[in-house]
Amino acid sequence: MNSKTIIVVATARARPGREEELKTVLLSLIAPTRREAGCLNYDMHISPDDPARFLFHENWTSRAALEAHLQTPHFQAVSARFGELCTAPPEIGIWEKFA
């Protein structure tokens, strides 16, 4: 069994004029995700230099917990809107805690 913490760094860029809408949609993920089993933290950040750039920093107890999150209705509803709100699909990096 893999007990390594899984770290996710995900970034998204809003389409011009859709910054506030994307921010609102992304904010809707925070409360339900933080209640999910295996979620250690789920933090959203915005670039101080570019209000169209968003970053999520997440820590999960396992890859299975992350995979379960990706299948939740709240995540699926938001991800269905990425095409209309983002300039490109979000970039998602998955890492394992090493030390």
N, C-alpha and C positions, 0 to 999 in steps of 0.2 A: 504494500500500500504506500502510495506517495503522500507524505505528509508535509511536503514543501509548500510554503506560502506562494500563491500565484499573484503576481503583480500585473496590472493592466495599465497601460498608458495609451489613451485614445485621444485623438485630436480631430476637430471638425472646423470647417470654415463656412460661415454663412454666405449665401448669395447676397449680392448688394441689395440693400433695402429690406432684407429678411432677418437682420441681426436680432432684433427684439423678439421676433416670433420664434426663432431657433432657441434663443435663450429661455424663453418660457417653456417650450417643449422639453428641452433638456432638464430644466429644473423640476419638471413633473416626474422625472425618474428617481430623484434623490430619496424622498421619503419611503416609497415602497421598496426600493432596492436595499436601503439600509436595514429594513426589517427581514430581509431574506436570510435563510439559514446559510451560513458560510461567509457572509459578507463581513469583513473586518473594518473596512472603510470604503467610502464611495464619495469622493470629493471632486467638485466641479470648480474649474478655474477659468478666468477670462484674461486675455492678454491686455496688459495696461497700455500697450502701444497700438493695438489693433482690435477694436471691439467686435470684429467678425470672427476672431479665433477663440476657440474653446478647447479646454483640455480636461480630461477626466483622469484622476489617479485613483486606482482601486486596488484593494488587497482582498484576496479570497483565501479561504482555508484549504481549498483544493481545486483542481481543474474541473471536477464534477460539479462543484458549487457554481463555478463560473458558467459552465455549460448549461446548468439549470437556469441561471439568470438570463441567459440569452434566449431561452424559450418562454419566459414569462409573458403574459399578455401586455403588461405595461412596456416592456422593452420592445416587443414585436410591434406595438402600435407606434412607438416613436421611430423605430428603424424604418418603418414603411414610409415615413415622411422625409427621410434623408435626401432622397432624390429631388424633391421640390425645394427643400430649404438649404441644402449644402451645395457648394461648388463642385464637390467630388465626394465619393464615398469616404466616410471617416477612416483615418489611418489608425489601426489598432495594433499595438505591440504587446505581446504576452511574454512575461519574464518569470523566472523562478528565483526566489530568494536564495542567495548563495552563501552569504556570511552575515 
